[in-house]
Amino acid sequence: MTNENLYDSTFDLITNDNADSKIMNMKSNMILEIREVTSGKYTQKDLANKLGVTQPRVSKLLNGHLYDFSLQELIKYLIKLDVTVEIFVD
């Protein structure tokens, strides 16, 4: 038996749909970036004001609730945080 990875992503364990897995991975990466650029700089309340959302929504965001956010919302939040967002289609 080899130690090959059976999955390209941990999200492949959640869904058999390759597109859904890739979207979850993109959302996860965006949320991680938001967490990284805001860590120690904002309270949840201040971040909520900056993003134009409620504090409970920020809590869900920072706790990685992927299903509660669309790609468009996450892109919008990144732009509001002055993060350059580039989309590549391959």
PDB file of N, CA, C and O in Angstrom:
ATOM      1  N   MET A   1       0.845  -1.179   0.000  1.00  0.00           N
ATOM      2  CA  MET A   1       0.000   0.000   0.000  1.00  0.00           C
ATOM      3  C   MET A   1       0.891   1.242   0.000  1.00  0.00           C
ATOM      4  O   MET A   1       1.880   1.306   0.730  1.00  0.00           O
ATOM      5  N   THR A   2       0.531   2.230  -0.827  1.00  0.00           N
ATOM      6  CA  THR A   2       1.322   3.454  -0.914  1.00  0.00           C
ATOM      7  C   THR A   2       0.673   4.559  -0.095  1.00  0.00           C
ATOM      8  O   THR A   2      -0.467   4.435   0.352  1.00  0.00           O
ATOM      9  N   ASN A   3       1.410   5.629   0.091  1.00  0.00           N
ATOM     10  CA  ASN A   3       0.907   6.777   0.832  1.00  0.00           C
ATOM     11  C   ASN A   3       0.385   7.863  -0.100  1.00  0.00           C
ATOM     12  O   ASN A   3       0.464   9.048   0.224  1.00  0.00           O
ATOM     13  N   GLU A   4      -0.141   7.474  -1.245  1.00  0.00           N
ATOM     14  CA  GLU A   4      -0.690   8.436  -2.195  1.00  0.00           C
ATOM     15  C   GLU A   4      -1.887   9.151  -1.592  1.00  0.00           C
ATOM     16  O   GLU A   4      -2.653   8.568  -0.825  1.00  0.00           O
ATOM     17  N   ASN A   5      -2.041  10.442  -1.952  1.00  0.00           N
ATOM     18  CA  ASN A   5      -3.245  11.165  -1.570  1.00  0.00           C
ATOM     19  C   ASN A   5      -4.372  10.725  -2.488  1.00  0.00           C
ATOM     20  O   ASN A   5      -4.221  10.708  -3.710  1.00  0.00           O
ATOM     21  N   LEU A   6      -5.482  10.375  -1.900  1.00  0.00           N
ATOM     22  CA  LEU A   6      -6.630   9.960  -2.691  1.00  0.00           C
ATOM     23  C   LEU A   6      -7.470  11.155  -3.133  1.00  0.00           C
ATOM     24  O   LEU A   6      -8.324  11.032  -4.012  1.00  0.00           O
ATOM     25  N   TYR A   7      -7.224  12.308  -2.518  1.00  0.00           N
ATOM     26  CA  TYR A   7      -8.019  13.494  -2.800  1.00  0.00           C
ATOM     27  C   TYR A   7      -7.102  14.667  -3.112  1.00  0.00           C
ATOM     28  O   TYR A   7      -6.023  14.795  -2.534  1.00  0.00           O
ATOM     29  N   ASP A   8      -7.540  15.522  -4.029  1.00  0.00           N
ATOM     30  CA  ASP A   8      -6.786  16.732  -4.353  1.00  0.00           C
ATOM     31  C   ASP A   8      -6.948  17.785  -3.262  1.00  0.00           C
ATOM     32  O   ASP A   8      -6.058  18.609  -3.051  1.00  0.00           O
ATOM     33  N   SER A   9      -8.074  17.757  -2.578  1.00  0.00           N
ATOM     34  CA  SER A   9      -8.402  18.757  -1.570  1.00  0.00           C
ATOM     35  C   SER A   9      -9.212  18.100  -0.464  1.00  0.00           C
ATOM     36  O   SER A   9      -9.889  17.098  -0.695  1.00  0.00           O
ATOM     37  N   THR A  10      -9.143  18.659   0.729  1.00  0.00           N
ATOM     38  CA  THR A  10      -9.978  18.130   1.813  1.00  0.00           C
ATOM     39  C   THR A  10     -11.456  18.304   1.484  1.00  0.00           C
ATOM     40  O   THR A  10     -12.295  17.565   1.999  1.00  0.00           O
ATOM     41  N   PHE A  11     -11.782  19.274   0.633  1.00  0.00           N
ATOM     42  CA  PHE A  11     -13.177  19.482   0.261  1.00  0.00           C
ATOM     43  C   PHE A  11     -13.708  18.356  -0.622  1.00  0.00           C
ATOM     44  O   PHE A  11     -14.921  18.190  -0.750  1.00  0.00           O
ATOM     45  N   ASP A  12     -12.816  17.588  -1.228  1.00  0.00           N
ATOM     46  CA  ASP A  12     -13.245  16.416  -1.997  1.00  0.00           C
ATOM     47  C   ASP A  12     -13.884  15.371  -1.090  1.00  0.00           C
ATOM     48  O   ASP A  12     -14.650  14.527  -1.555  1.00  0.00           O
ATOM     49  N   LEU A  13     -13.573  15.428   0.197  1.00  0.00           N
ATOM     50  CA  LEU A  13     -14.183  14.506   1.154  1.00  0.00           C
ATOM     51  C   LEU A  13     -15.631  14.876   1.444  1.00  0.00           C
ATOM     52  O   LEU A  13     -16.431  14.029   1.842  1.00  0.00           O
ATOM     53  N   ILE A  14     -15.963  16.148   1.240  1.00  0.00           N
ATOM     54  CA  ILE A  14     -17.292  16.653   1.561  1.00  0.00           C
ATOM     55  C   ILE A  14     -18.264  16.450   0.408  1.00  0.00           C
ATOM     56  O   ILE A  14     -19.446  16.180   0.621  1.00  0.00           O
ATOM     57  N   THR A  15     -17.763  16.581  -0.807  1.00  0.00           N
ATOM     58  CA  THR A  15     -18.631  16.499  -1.979  1.00  0.00           C
ATOM     59  C   THR A  15     -17.958  15.706  -3.090  1.00  0.00           C
ATOM     60  O   THR A  15     -16.733  15.697  -3.216  1.00  0.00           O
ATOM     61  N   ASN A  16     -18.765  15.054  -3.874  1.00  0.00           N
ATOM     62  CA  ASN A  16     -18.260  14.347  -5.052  1.00  0.00           C
ATOM     63  C   ASN A  16     -18.242  15.251  -6.277  1.00  0.00           C
ATOM     64  O   ASN A  16     -17.729  14.870  -7.329  1.00  0.00           O
ATOM     65  N   ASP A  17     -18.803  16.445  -6.138  1.00  0.00           N
ATOM     66  CA  ASP A  17     -18.875  17.396  -7.247  1.00  0.00           C
ATOM     67  C   ASP A  17     -17.588  18.213  -7.287  1.00  0.00           C
ATOM     68  O   ASP A  17     -17.322  19.003  -6.381  1.00  0.00           O
ATOM     69  N   ASN A  18     -16.800  18.025  -8.327  1.00  0.00           N
ATOM     70  CA  ASN A  18     -15.514  18.701  -8.458  1.00  0.00           C
ATOM     71  C   ASN A  18     -15.664  20.220  -8.447  1.00  0.00           C
ATOM     72  O   ASN A  18     -14.838  20.916  -7.857  1.00  0.00           O
ATOM     73  N   ALA A  19     -16.699  20.738  -9.086  1.00  0.00           N
ATOM     74  CA  ALA A  19     -16.918  22.188  -9.128  1.00  0.00           C
ATOM     75  C   ALA A  19     -17.195  22.727  -7.727  1.00  0.00           C
ATOM     76  O   ALA A  19     -16.635  23.749  -7.332  1.00  0.00           O
ATOM     77  N   ASP A  20     -18.057  22.043  -6.979  1.00  0.00           N
ATOM     78  CA  ASP A  20     -18.354  22.477  -5.610  1.00  0.00           C
ATOM     79  C   ASP A  20     -17.105  22.450  -4.743  1.00  0.00           C
ATOM     80  O   ASP A  20     -16.888  23.350  -3.931  1.00  0.00           O
ATOM     81  N   SER A  21     -16.293  21.429  -4.911  1.00  0.00           N
ATOM     82  CA  SER A  21     -15.053  21.314  -4.143  1.00  0.00           C
ATOM     83  C   SER A  21     -14.120  22.484  -4.442  1.00  0.00           C
ATOM     84  O   SER A  21     -13.527  23.059  -3.528  1.00  0.00           O
ATOM     85  N   LYS A  22     -13.991  22.832  -5.707  1.00  0.00           N
ATOM     86  CA  LYS A  22     -13.110  23.945  -6.092  1.00  0.00           C
ATOM     87  C   LYS A  22     -13.636  25.279  -5.562  1.00  0.00           C
ATOM     88  O   LYS A  22     -12.856  26.128  -5.130  1.00  0.00           O
ATOM     89  N   ILE A  23     -14.945  25.463  -5.596  1.00  0.00           N
ATOM     90  CA  ILE A  23     -15.543  26.697  -5.075  1.00  0.00           C
ATOM     91  C   ILE A  23     -15.331  26.792  -3.567  1.00  0.00           C
ATOM     92  O   ILE A  23     -15.005  27.865  -3.058  1.00  0.00           O
ATOM     93  N   MET A  24     -15.511  25.690  -2.848  1.00  0.00           N
ATOM     94  CA  MET A  24     -15.262  25.696  -1.409  1.00  0.00           C
ATOM     95  C   MET A  24     -13.805  26.029  -1.114  1.00  0.00           C
ATOM     96  O   MET A  24     -13.510  26.752  -0.162  1.00  0.00           O
ATOM     97  N   ASN A  25     -12.903  25.506  -1.923  1.00  0.00           N
ATOM     98  CA  ASN A  25     -11.486  25.790  -1.737  1.00  0.00           C
ATOM     99  C   ASN A  25     -11.191  27.276  -1.973  1.00  0.00           C
ATOM    100  O   ASN A  25     -10.420  27.881  -1.229  1.00  0.00           O
ATOM    101  N   MET A  26     -11.805  27.861  -3.009  1.00  0.00           N
ATOM    102  CA  MET A  26     -11.622  29.292  -3.274  1.00  0.00           C
ATOM    103  C   MET A  26     -12.147  30.133  -2.113  1.00  0.00           C
ATOM    104  O   MET A  26     -11.487  31.070  -1.665  1.00  0.00           O
ATOM    105  N   LYS A  27     -13.343  29.788  -1.631  1.00  0.00           N
ATOM    106  CA  LYS A  27     -13.922  30.521  -0.507  1.00  0.00           C
ATOM    107  C   LYS A  27     -13.022  30.417   0.720  1.00  0.00           C
ATOM    108  O   LYS A  27     -12.785  31.407   1.412  1.00  0.00           O
ATOM    109  N   SER A  28     -12.532  29.231   0.978  1.00  0.00           N
ATOM    110  CA  SER A  28     -11.652  29.020   2.123  1.00  0.00           C
ATOM    111  C   SER A  28     -10.405  29.886   2.018  1.00  0.00           C
ATOM    112  O   SER A  28     -10.002  30.515   2.996  1.00  0.00           O
ATOM    113  N   ASN A  29      -9.795  29.924   0.847  1.00  0.00           N
ATOM    114  CA  ASN A  29      -8.600  30.748   0.645  1.00  0.00           C
ATOM    115  C   ASN A  29      -8.899  32.228   0.847  1.00  0.00           C
ATOM    116  O   ASN A  29      -8.083  32.955   1.413  1.00  0.00           O
ATOM    117  N   MET A  30     -10.064  32.675   0.388  1.00  0.00           N
ATOM    118  CA  MET A  30     -10.435  34.079   0.557  1.00  0.00           C
ATOM    119  C   MET A  30     -10.651  34.415   2.029  1.00  0.00           C
ATOM    120  O   MET A  30     -10.212  35.463   2.504  1.00  0.00           O
ATOM    121  N   ILE A  31     -11.324  33.530   2.742  1.00  0.00           N
ATOM    122  CA  ILE A  31     -11.555  33.759   4.168  1.00  0.00           C
ATOM    123  C   ILE A  31     -10.233  33.765   4.925  1.00  0.00           C
ATOM    124  O   ILE A  31     -10.039  34.585   5.822  1.00  0.00           O
ATOM    125  N   LEU A  32      -9.334  32.870   4.578  1.00  0.00           N
ATOM    126  CA  LEU A  32      -8.014  32.864   5.223  1.00  0.00           C
ATOM    127  C   LEU A  32      -7.277  34.174   4.965  1.00  0.00           C
ATOM    128  O   LEU A  32      -6.613  34.696   5.861  1.00  0.00           O
ATOM    129  N   GLU A  33      -7.385  34.701   3.768  1.00  0.00           N
ATOM    130  CA  GLU A  33      -6.741  35.977   3.445  1.00  0.00           C
ATOM    131  C   GLU A  33      -7.359  37.112   4.258  1.00  0.00           C
ATOM    132  O   GLU A  33      -6.644  37.969   4.777  1.00  0.00           O
ATOM    133  N   ILE A  34      -8.675  37.115   4.366  1.00  0.00           N
ATOM    134  CA  ILE A  34      -9.354  38.139   5.169  1.00  0.00           C
ATOM    135  C   ILE A  34      -8.888  38.051   6.619  1.00  0.00           C
ATOM    136  O   ILE A  34      -8.599  39.071   7.245  1.00  0.00           O
ATOM    137  N   ARG A  35      -8.816  36.844   7.144  1.00  0.00           N
ATOM    138  CA  ARG A  35      -8.348  36.673   8.523  1.00  0.00           C
ATOM    139  C   ARG A  35      -6.919  37.184   8.680  1.00  0.00           C
ATOM    140  O   ARG A  35      -6.589  37.834   9.672  1.00  0.00           O
ATOM    141  N   GLU A  36      -6.082  36.886   7.699  1.00  0.00           N
ATOM    142  CA  GLU A  36      -4.677  37.292   7.776  1.00  0.00           C
ATOM    143  C   GLU A  36      -4.519  38.813   7.747  1.00  0.00           C
ATOM    144  O   GLU A  36      -3.769  39.372   8.547  1.00  0.00           O
ATOM    145  N   VAL A  37      -5.216  39.479   6.836  1.00  0.00           N
ATOM    146  CA  VAL A  37      -5.030  40.930   6.701  1.00  0.00           C
ATOM    147  C   VAL A  37      -5.728  41.729   7.798  1.00  0.00           C
ATOM    148  O   VAL A  37      -5.424  42.907   7.988  1.00  0.00           O
ATOM    149  N   THR A  38      -6.655  41.110   8.520  1.00  0.00           N
ATOM    150  CA  THR A  38      -7.369  41.838   9.574  1.00  0.00           C
ATOM    151  C   THR A  38      -6.918  41.451  10.977  1.00  0.00           C
ATOM    152  O   THR A  38      -7.272  42.128  11.941  1.00  0.00           O
ATOM    153  N   SER A  39      -6.159  40.396  11.108  1.00  0.00           N
ATOM    154  CA  SER A  39      -5.746  39.893  12.420  1.00  0.00           C
ATOM    155  C   SER A  39      -5.021  40.970  13.228  1.00  0.00           C
ATOM    156  O   SER A  39      -4.007  41.522  12.799  1.00  0.00           O
ATOM    157  N   GLY A  40      -5.567  41.246  14.395  1.00  0.00           N
ATOM    158  CA  GLY A  40      -4.957  42.218  15.294  1.00  0.00           C
ATOM    159  C   GLY A  40      -5.171  43.671  14.912  1.00  0.00           C
ATOM    160  O   GLY A  40      -4.708  44.568  15.617  1.00  0.00           O
ATOM    161  N   LYS A  41      -5.863  43.919  13.813  1.00  0.00           N
ATOM    162  CA  LYS A  41      -6.067  45.293  13.339  1.00  0.00           C
ATOM    163  C   LYS A  41      -7.462  45.831  13.627  1.00  0.00           C
ATOM    164  O   LYS A  41      -7.658  47.042  13.729  1.00  0.00           O
ATOM    165  N   TYR A  42      -8.426  44.934  13.757  1.00  0.00           N
ATOM    166  CA  TYR A  42      -9.815  45.345  13.927  1.00  0.00           C
ATOM    167  C   TYR A  42     -10.484  44.506  15.010  1.00  0.00           C
ATOM    168  O   TYR A  42     -10.175  43.327  15.183  1.00  0.00           O
ATOM    169  N   THR A  43     -11.402  45.133  15.731  1.00  0.00           N
ATOM    170  CA  THR A  43     -12.347  44.343  16.515  1.00  0.00           C
ATOM    171  C   THR A  43     -13.386  43.833  15.520  1.00  0.00           C
ATOM    172  O   THR A  43     -13.464  44.326  14.395  1.00  0.00           O
ATOM    173  N   GLN A  44     -14.174  42.860  15.926  1.00  0.00           N
ATOM    174  CA  GLN A  44     -15.219  42.378  15.023  1.00  0.00           C
ATOM    175  C   GLN A  44     -16.200  43.498  14.693  1.00  0.00           C
ATOM    176  O   GLN A  44     -16.691  43.588  13.567  1.00  0.00           O
ATOM    177  N   LYS A  45     -16.482  44.346  15.669  1.00  0.00           N
ATOM    178  CA  LYS A  45     -17.407  45.457  15.433  1.00  0.00           C
ATOM    179  C   LYS A  45     -16.819  46.437  14.417  1.00  0.00           C
ATOM    180  O   LYS A  45     -17.519  46.881  13.507  1.00  0.00           O
ATOM    181  N   ASP A  46     -15.543  46.774  14.569  1.00  0.00           N
ATOM    182  CA  ASP A  46     -14.897  47.691  13.622  1.00  0.00           C
ATOM    183  C   ASP A  46     -14.825  47.089  12.218  1.00  0.00           C
ATOM    184  O   ASP A  46     -15.035  47.783  11.223  1.00  0.00           O
ATOM    185  N   LEU A  47     -14.526  45.796  12.154  1.00  0.00           N
ATOM    186  CA  LEU A  47     -14.473  45.127  10.853  1.00  0.00           C
ATOM    187  C   LEU A  47     -15.853  45.096  10.212  1.00  0.00           C
ATOM    188  O   LEU A  47     -15.985  45.274   9.001  1.00  0.00           O
ATOM    189  N   ALA A  48     -16.876  44.871  11.023  1.00  0.00           N
ATOM    190  CA  ALA A  48     -18.248  44.883  10.509  1.00  0.00           C
ATOM    191  C   ALA A  48     -18.571  46.241   9.895  1.00  0.00           C
ATOM    192  O   ALA A  48     -19.163  46.312   8.818  1.00  0.00           O
ATOM    193  N   ASN A  49     -18.185  47.315  10.573  1.00  0.00           N
ATOM    194  CA  ASN A  49     -18.426  48.661  10.036  1.00  0.00           C
ATOM    195  C   ASN A  49     -17.684  48.866   8.726  1.00  0.00           C
ATOM    196  O   ASN A  49     -18.236  49.436   7.785  1.00  0.00           O
ATOM    197  N   LYS A  50     -16.451  48.414   8.652  1.00  0.00           N
ATOM    198  CA  LYS A  50     -15.651  48.572   7.431  1.00  0.00           C
ATOM    199  C   LYS A  50     -16.261  47.797   6.263  1.00  0.00           C
ATOM    200  O   LYS A  50     -16.267  48.274   5.129  1.00  0.00           O
ATOM    201  N   LEU A  51     -16.774  46.599   6.550  1.00  0.00           N
ATOM    202  CA  LEU A  51     -17.337  45.756   5.491  1.00  0.00           C
ATOM    203  C   LEU A  51     -18.805  46.059   5.205  1.00  0.00           C
ATOM    204  O   LEU A  51     -19.347  45.606   4.196  1.00  0.00           O
ATOM    205  N   GLY A  52     -19.448  46.819   6.085  1.00  0.00           N
ATOM    206  CA  GLY A  52     -20.857  47.147   5.895  1.00  0.00           C
ATOM    207  C   GLY A  52     -21.791  46.000   6.232  1.00  0.00           C
ATOM    208  O   GLY A  52     -22.836  45.826   5.605  1.00  0.00           O
ATOM    209  N   VAL A  53     -21.397  45.214   7.239  1.00  0.00           N
ATOM    210  CA  VAL A  53     -22.209  44.074   7.674  1.00  0.00           C
ATOM    211  C   VAL A  53     -22.345  44.123   9.196  1.00  0.00           C
ATOM    212  O   VAL A  53     -21.803  45.016   9.846  1.00  0.00           O
ATOM    213  N   THR A  54     -23.065  43.167   9.751  1.00  0.00           N
ATOM    214  CA  THR A  54     -23.229  43.102  11.201  1.00  0.00           C
ATOM    215  C   THR A  54     -22.064  42.360  11.852  1.00  0.00           C
ATOM    216  O   THR A  54     -21.346  41.609  11.192  1.00  0.00           O
ATOM    217  N   GLN A  55     -21.888  42.577  13.150  1.00  0.00           N
ATOM    218  CA  GLN A  55     -20.840  41.865  13.883  1.00  0.00           C
ATOM    219  C   GLN A  55     -21.065  40.354  13.864  1.00  0.00           C
ATOM    220  O   GLN A  55     -20.097  39.611  13.700  1.00  0.00           O
ATOM    221  N   PRO A  56     -22.314  39.859  14.026  1.00  0.00           N
ATOM    222  CA  PRO A  56     -22.495  38.403  13.936  1.00  0.00           C
ATOM    223  C   PRO A  56     -22.083  37.839  12.569  1.00  0.00           C
ATOM    224  O   PRO A  56     -21.606  36.708  12.477  1.00  0.00           O
ATOM    225  N   ARG A  57     -22.269  38.629  11.522  1.00  0.00           N
ATOM    226  CA  ARG A  57     -21.853  38.189  10.177  1.00  0.00           C
ATOM    227  C   ARG A  57     -20.331  38.097  10.112  1.00  0.00           C
ATOM    228  O   ARG A  57     -19.794  37.161   9.520  1.00  0.00           O
ATOM    229  N   VAL A  58     -19.639  39.050  10.708  1.00  0.00           N
ATOM    230  CA  VAL A  58     -18.175  39.005  10.759  1.00  0.00           C
ATOM    231  C   VAL A  58     -17.720  37.788  11.547  1.00  0.00           C
ATOM    232  O   VAL A  58     -16.751  37.131  11.166  1.00  0.00           O
ATOM    233  N   SER A  59     -18.402  37.482  12.633  1.00  0.00           N
ATOM    234  CA  SER A  59     -18.055  36.303  13.428  1.00  0.00           C
ATOM    235  C   SER A  59     -18.140  35.040  12.583  1.00  0.00           C
ATOM    236  O   SER A  59     -17.245  34.196  12.630  1.00  0.00           O
ATOM    237  N   LYS A  60     -19.213  34.908  11.813  1.00  0.00           N
ATOM    238  CA  LYS A  60     -19.350  33.748  10.921  1.00  0.00           C
ATOM    239  C   LYS A  60     -18.224  33.716   9.897  1.00  0.00           C
ATOM    240  O   LYS A  60     -17.667  32.658   9.604  1.00  0.00           O
ATOM    241  N   LEU A  61     -17.898  34.882   9.358  1.00  0.00           N
ATOM    242  CA  LEU A  61     -16.832  34.987   8.364  1.00  0.00           C
ATOM    243  C   LEU A  61     -15.503  34.517   8.950  1.00  0.00           C
ATOM    244  O   LEU A  61     -14.830  33.666   8.369  1.00  0.00           O
ATOM    245  N   LEU A  62     -15.133  35.067  10.086  1.00  0.00           N
ATOM    246  CA  LEU A  62     -13.836  34.752  10.687  1.00  0.00           C
ATOM    247  C   LEU A  62     -13.760  33.326  11.213  1.00  0.00           C
ATOM    248  O   LEU A  62     -12.673  32.785  11.412  1.00  0.00           O
ATOM    249  N   ASN A  63     -14.928  32.719  11.438  1.00  0.00           N
ATOM    250  CA  ASN A  63     -14.963  31.328  11.882  1.00  0.00           C
ATOM    251  C   ASN A  63     -15.125  30.349  10.727  1.00  0.00           C
ATOM    252  O   ASN A  63     -15.324  29.154  10.943  1.00  0.00           O
ATOM    253  N   GLY A  64     -15.038  30.858   9.494  1.00  0.00           N
ATOM    254  CA  GLY A  64     -14.972  29.991   8.326  1.00  0.00           C
ATOM    255  C   GLY A  64     -16.266  29.341   7.892  1.00  0.00           C
ATOM    256  O   GLY A  64     -16.249  28.226   7.372  1.00  0.00           O
ATOM    257  N   HIS A  65     -17.381  30.006   8.090  1.00  0.00           N
ATOM    258  CA  HIS A  65     -18.669  29.459   7.656  1.00  0.00           C
ATOM    259  C   HIS A  65     -18.816  29.626   6.142  1.00  0.00           C
ATOM    260  O   HIS A  65     -19.463  30.564   5.676  1.00  0.00           O
ATOM    261  N   LEU A  66     -18.218  28.722   5.389  1.00  0.00           N
ATOM    262  CA  LEU A  66     -18.161  28.824   3.928  1.00  0.00           C
ATOM    263  C   LEU A  66     -19.522  28.964   3.267  1.00  0.00           C
ATOM    264  O   LEU A  66     -19.693  29.744   2.330  1.00  0.00           O
ATOM    265  N   TYR A  67     -20.491  28.198   3.766  1.00  0.00           N
ATOM    266  CA  TYR A  67     -21.791  28.155   3.099  1.00  0.00           C
ATOM    267  C   TYR A  67     -22.595  29.437   3.288  1.00  0.00           C
ATOM    268  O   TYR A  67     -23.590  29.647   2.594  1.00  0.00           O
ATOM    269  N   ASP A  68     -22.178  30.297   4.215  1.00  0.00           N
ATOM    270  CA  ASP A  68     -22.909  31.529   4.479  1.00  0.00           C
ATOM    271  C   ASP A  68     -22.486  32.687   3.575  1.00  0.00           C
ATOM    272  O   ASP A  68     -23.070  33.768   3.641  1.00  0.00           O
ATOM    273  N   PHE A  69     -21.470  32.466   2.729  1.00  0.00           N
ATOM    274  CA  PHE A  69     -20.929  33.545   1.917  1.00  0.00           C
ATOM    275  C   PHE A  69     -20.763  33.109   0.470  1.00  0.00           C
ATOM    276  O   PHE A  69     -20.333  31.992   0.181  1.00  0.00           O
ATOM    277  N   SER A  70     -21.113  34.015  -0.428  1.00  0.00           N
ATOM    278  CA  SER A  70     -20.898  33.752  -1.854  1.00  0.00           C
ATOM    279  C   SER A  70     -19.493  34.218  -2.231  1.00  0.00           C
ATOM    280  O   SER A  70     -18.868  34.990  -1.504  1.00  0.00           O
ATOM    281  N   LEU A  71     -19.012  33.747  -3.361  1.00  0.00           N
ATOM    282  CA  LEU A  71     -17.724  34.223  -3.863  1.00  0.00           C
ATOM    283  C   LEU A  71     -17.763  35.737  -4.075  1.00  0.00           C
ATOM    284  O   LEU A  71     -16.797  36.436  -3.771  1.00  0.00           O
ATOM    285  N   GLN A  72     -18.870  36.233  -4.592  1.00  0.00           N
ATOM    286  CA  GLN A  72     -19.002  37.664  -4.847  1.00  0.00           C
ATOM    287  C   GLN A  72     -18.882  38.469  -3.554  1.00  0.00           C
ATOM    288  O   GLN A  72     -18.212  39.501  -3.526  1.00  0.00           O
ATOM    289  N   GLU A  73     -19.524  38.006  -2.491  1.00  0.00           N
ATOM    290  CA  GLU A  73     -19.413  38.708  -1.207  1.00  0.00           C
ATOM    291  C   GLU A  73     -17.973  38.732  -0.713  1.00  0.00           C
ATOM    292  O   GLU A  73     -17.481  39.768  -0.265  1.00  0.00           O
ATOM    293  N   LEU A  74     -17.305  37.599  -0.794  1.00  0.00           N
ATOM    294  CA  LEU A  74     -15.931  37.513  -0.306  1.00  0.00           C
ATOM    295  C   LEU A  74     -15.002  38.405  -1.118  1.00  0.00           C
ATOM    296  O   LEU A  74     -14.108  39.043  -0.561  1.00  0.00           O
ATOM    297  N   ILE A  75     -15.209  38.453  -2.426  1.00  0.00           N
ATOM    298  CA  ILE A  75     -14.415  39.347  -3.274  1.00  0.00           C
ATOM    299  C   ILE A  75     -14.661  40.801  -2.860  1.00  0.00           C
ATOM    300  O   ILE A  75     -13.721  41.589  -2.753  1.00  0.00           O
ATOM    301  N   LYS A  76     -15.910  41.142  -2.634  1.00  0.00           N
ATOM    302  CA  LYS A  76     -16.266  42.501  -2.209  1.00  0.00           C
ATOM    303  C   LYS A  76     -15.568  42.858  -0.896  1.00  0.00           C
ATOM    304  O   LYS A  76     -15.040  43.962  -0.759  1.00  0.00           O
ATOM    305  N   TYR A  77     -15.562  41.940   0.063  1.00  0.00           N
ATOM    306  CA  TYR A  77     -14.904  42.192   1.351  1.00  0.00           C
ATOM    307  C   TYR A  77     -13.406  42.399   1.158  1.00  0.00           C
ATOM    308  O   TYR A  77     -12.820  43.301   1.757  1.00  0.00           O
ATOM    309  N   LEU A  78     -12.789  41.573   0.331  1.00  0.00           N
ATOM    310  CA  LEU A  78     -11.354  41.714   0.079  1.00  0.00           C
ATOM    311  C   LEU A  78     -11.039  43.072  -0.543  1.00  0.00           C
ATOM    312  O   LEU A  78     -10.061  43.718  -0.166  1.00  0.00           O
ATOM    313  N   ILE A  79     -11.856  43.498  -1.483  1.00  0.00           N
ATOM    314  CA  ILE A  79     -11.647  44.798  -2.122  1.00  0.00           C
ATOM    315  C   ILE A  79     -11.786  45.920  -1.093  1.00  0.00           C
ATOM    316  O   ILE A  79     -10.998  46.866  -1.094  1.00  0.00           O
ATOM    317  N   LYS A  80     -12.789  45.815  -0.216  1.00  0.00           N
ATOM    318  CA  LYS A  80     -12.968  46.823   0.834  1.00  0.00           C
ATOM    319  C   LYS A  80     -11.778  46.866   1.787  1.00  0.00           C
ATOM    320  O   LYS A  80     -11.530  47.886   2.430  1.00  0.00           O
ATOM    321  N   LEU A  81     -11.050  45.766   1.877  1.00  0.00           N
ATOM    322  CA  LEU A  81      -9.863  45.694   2.732  1.00  0.00           C
ATOM    323  C   LEU A  81      -8.589  46.031   1.955  1.00  0.00           C
ATOM    324  O   LEU A  81      -7.480  45.821   2.446  1.00  0.00           O
ATOM    325  N   ASP A  82      -8.757  46.552   0.747  1.00  0.00           N
ATOM    326  CA  ASP A  82      -7.636  46.959  -0.115  1.00  0.00           C
ATOM    327  C   ASP A  82      -6.729  45.802  -0.509  1.00  0.00           C
ATOM    328  O   ASP A  82      -5.523  45.975  -0.685  1.00  0.00           O
ATOM    329  N   VAL A  83      -7.321  44.624  -0.644  1.00  0.00           N
ATOM    330  CA  VAL A  83      -6.583  43.460  -1.126  1.00  0.00           C
ATOM    331  C   VAL A  83      -6.814  43.368  -2.631  1.00  0.00           C
ATOM    332  O   VAL A  83      -7.954  43.442  -3.091  1.00  0.00           O
ATOM    333  N   THR A  84      -5.753  43.211  -3.385  1.00  0.00           N
ATOM    334  CA  THR A  84      -5.876  43.048  -4.830  1.00  0.00           C
ATOM    335  C   THR A  84      -6.440  41.664  -5.126  1.00  0.00           C
ATOM    336  O   THR A  84      -5.910  40.651  -4.670  1.00  0.00           O
ATOM    337  N   VAL A  85      -7.512  41.639  -5.888  1.00  0.00           N
ATOM    338  CA  VAL A  85      -8.149  40.376  -6.268  1.00  0.00           C
ATOM    339  C   VAL A  85      -7.980  40.206  -7.768  1.00  0.00           C
ATOM    340  O   VAL A  85      -8.394  41.063  -8.548  1.00  0.00           O
ATOM    341  N   GLU A  86      -7.377  39.106  -8.164  1.00  0.00           N
ATOM    342  CA  GLU A  86      -7.221  38.781  -9.578  1.00  0.00           C
ATOM    343  C   GLU A  86      -7.880  37.436  -9.823  1.00  0.00           C
ATOM    344  O   GLU A  86      -7.718  36.501  -9.039  1.00  0.00           O
ATOM    345  N   ILE A  87      -8.618  37.349 -10.908  1.00  0.00           N
ATOM    346  CA  ILE A  87      -9.299  36.104 -11.252  1.00  0.00           C
ATOM    347  C   ILE A  87      -8.670  35.558 -12.525  1.00  0.00           C
ATOM    348  O   ILE A  87      -8.610  36.241 -13.547  1.00  0.00           O
ATOM    349  N   PHE A  88      -8.207  34.325 -12.448  1.00  0.00           N
ATOM    350  CA  PHE A  88      -7.603  33.654 -13.596  1.00  0.00           C
ATOM    351  C   PHE A  88      -8.476  32.476 -13.987  1.00  0.00           C
ATOM    352  O   PHE A  88      -8.930  31.713 -13.135  1.00  0.00           O
ATOM    353  N   VAL A  89      -8.702  32.338 -15.266  1.00  0.00           N
ATOM    354  CA  VAL A  89      -9.451  31.199 -15.784  1.00  0.00           C
ATOM    355  C   VAL A  89      -8.478  30.367 -16.591  1.00  0.00           C
ATOM    356  O   VAL A  89      -7.834  30.866 -17.515  1.00  0.00           O
ATOM    357  N   ASP A  90      -8.375  29.106 -16.241  1.00  0.00           N
ATOM    358  CA  ASP A  90      -7.397  28.231 -16.879  1.00  0.00           C
ATOM    359  C   ASP A  90      -8.107  27.087 -17.562  1.00  0.00           C
ATOM    360  O   ASP A  90      -7.459  26.230 -18.163  1.00  0.00           O
TER     361      ASP A  90
END
